[in-house]
Amino acid sequence: MSKIYLEKTTKLKKSQISRSSKGITLNIVEGYGRRRYKADFVKSLVYAHASCDETILHLNFINNTHELNEKEISFFLDSYNELGRKINRFIQYVEKNWK
């Protein structure tokens, strides 16, 4: 692969990671603002979970295609996997207990 291609790909992936990771927070906040309407709240939490999954996908792609510090990438992957589990549990809680 050419150096220019790698630089463009890396820049694009950083941008995608930035957008998807911000999407997690933005969707949770938007959903909380609509918490009065349970279905809207759940829908926003599902979008947040999807953004978390997308962030994990981008991190895995970068990890598989570039030489990175294994400890650093593992930290981020573990953190986003844990966040995804927490969002999933919260979705289940809201579906079952939210009024």
NORWOWO-V398892 format. One record per backbone hydrogen bond with DSSP energy under -1.0 kcal/mol. CO is the residue of the C=O (numbers start at 1). NH is the residue of the N-H. E is the energy in kcal/mol with one decimal. If there is no record, write none. Layout:
co=CO nh=NH e=E
co=CO nh=NH e=E
//
This chain:
co=2 nh=6 e=-2.1
co=3 nh=7 e=-2.4
co=4 nh=8 e=-2.5
co=5 nh=9 e=-2.8
co=6 nh=10 e=-2.7
co=7 nh=11 e=-2.3
co=8 nh=12 e=-2.5
co=9 nh=13 e=-2.6
co=10 nh=14 e=-2.4
co=11 nh=15 e=-1.9
co=12 nh=16 e=-2.5
co=13 nh=17 e=-2.9
co=14 nh=18 e=-2.4
co=15 nh=19 e=-2.5
co=16 nh=20 e=-2.7
co=17 nh=21 e=-2.6
co=18 nh=22 e=-2.0
co=19 nh=23 e=-1.9
co=21 nh=25 e=-1.0
co=22 nh=26 e=-2.7
co=23 nh=27 e=-2.2
co=24 nh=28 e=-1.9
co=25 nh=29 e=-2.7
co=26 nh=30 e=-2.5
co=27 nh=31 e=-2.4
co=28 nh=32 e=-2.5
co=29 nh=33 e=-2.0
co=32 nh=35 e=-1.6
co=34 nh=37 e=-2.5
co=37 nh=41 e=-2.2
co=38 nh=42 e=-2.7
co=39 nh=43 e=-2.4
co=40 nh=44 e=-2.2
co=41 nh=45 e=-2.1
co=42 nh=46 e=-2.5
co=43 nh=47 e=-2.1
co=44 nh=48 e=-2.1
co=45 nh=49 e=-2.3
co=46 nh=50 e=-2.3
co=47 nh=51 e=-2.3
co=48 nh=52 e=-1.9
co=49 nh=53 e=-2.4
co=50 nh=54 e=-2.4
co=51 nh=55 e=-2.1
co=52 nh=56 e=-2.2
co=53 nh=57 e=-2.3
co=54 nh=58 e=-2.3
co=55 nh=59 e=-2.4
co=56 nh=60 e=-2.6
co=57 nh=61 e=-2.3
co=58 nh=62 e=-2.4
co=59 nh=63 e=-2.5
co=60 nh=64 e=-2.3
co=61 nh=65 e=-1.4
co=62 nh=66 e=-1.8
co=69 nh=73 e=-2.4
co=70 nh=74 e=-2.2
co=71 nh=75 e=-1.7
co=72 nh=76 e=-1.9
co=73 nh=77 e=-2.7
co=74 nh=78 e=-2.9
co=75 nh=79 e=-2.3
co=76 nh=80 e=-2.6
co=77 nh=81 e=-2.3
co=78 nh=82 e=-2.3
co=79 nh=83 e=-2.4
co=80 nh=84 e=-2.4
co=81 nh=85 e=-1.9
co=82 nh=86 e=-2.3
co=83 nh=87 e=-2.8
co=84 nh=88 e=-2.3
co=85 nh=89 e=-2.4
co=86 nh=90 e=-2.3
co=87 nh=91 e=-2.6
co=88 nh=92 e=-2.2
co=89 nh=93 e=-2.3
co=90 nh=94 e=-2.9
co=91 nh=95 e=-2.8
co=92 nh=96 e=-1.9
co=93 nh=97 e=-3.4
co=94 nh=98 e=-1.8
//
